[in-house]
Amino acid sequence: METKGKILVTGGAGYIGSHAVIELFQAGYEPVIIDNFVNSQESALAGIAAILNTDVTCHRIDCTEVAALREVFQNEGNIAGVIHFAAYKAVGESVREPLKYYHNNVGSLVALLQVMAEFNVTNLVFSSSCTVYGVPDQLPVTEETPVKKANSPYGNTKQICEDILTDLANSDGSKIHTIALRYFNPIGAHPSAKIGELPLGVPNNLVPFITQTAIGIREKLTVFGTDYDTSDGSNVRDYIHVVDLAKAHVVAIDRLLAGKAKQIEMFNIGTGQGNSVLEVVKTFEKVSGQKLNYEIGPRRAGDVPKIYADVTKATQELGFKTELGLEEGLASAWQWELNLKNNKK
Ligand code: UD1
């Protein structure tokens, strides 16, 4: 079958990666997954196959291993672009085990860039994060908002990776073009409820904690502080539907393959809308019809009081705009949680 090109998706069995694989395929690309399944599950591959009615190739390797990467590039041939999702992402864990984060998040990027150069693969989309802005002085944050000292090793790995990509773009002779997407807070699941977020153990993130509480896996949600300088005192975030976020990667790949991208570009990928934790709880109750058991607790160390995206650059230069809102995100997350429960029966 003729496709628009083969796209290597590292971390393609993970939460955002699996949704991107679906959107890439449906946009006419041939996604090929690399995953080592340390923070993802084989069942994601079955979900992808069920949605697409076909299997997607998956190489079970660790992205920090140059030799293993080389073998994949060699065997696959003709790779048009790479989307690099594979990374650890738990802020608290990164404080306890910083070397694990530097090794995996920075090491995998360096190994990947090295092998891309060897095989003359020149298009890269990199998963960055709004965490690079730290506690911003102005809201909403634009791509020009200064990058502040990271408040966790996780955040620092994203800054370091952006720096590595910028240094490479400014170096002599590198042909690699990179679009770094700075994600805000991804939520929700595919409308089929066949793929979604699969946290291992107790979730760190808000939405899986909410859905697990509503279904009875957790006793109650703790809202981490209502004494912030926000409308209702709880933290404000920009929650983007994971399907919208996945589509941003297709737009970025299109731009790279069309030769329209500068050597390095950063884009905020959010909705432009801020919602508080308490608003998320209320919206969840509304769309799910479930009463959520929650309590107000103390602040969580390292939390940014308020952050949401200015999406002007993504809208104007990428032509990217989100289509789904908080309600759709939370409703789909709930369907996914219900589906997980039904499949266990
Ligand atoms: C953070 C990073 C983000 C990173 C993500 C990875 C920032 C601004 N964002 O997201 O870049 O990719 O971690 O995991 O640094 N909350 C509760 N109770 C809970 C869980 C969360 O009240 O049980 C609140 C948090 O205090 C926060 C909001 O919900 O205000 C969202 O939290 P979470 O889903 O963990 O994401 P961030 O911390 O925003």
Residues whose N, C-alpha, C, O or C-beta is under 5 A from the ligand:
A	BS01	UD1	K89 A90 S129 C130 T131 Y183 N204 N205 L206 F209 T222 V223 F224 N235 R237 V277 R300 D303 V304 I307
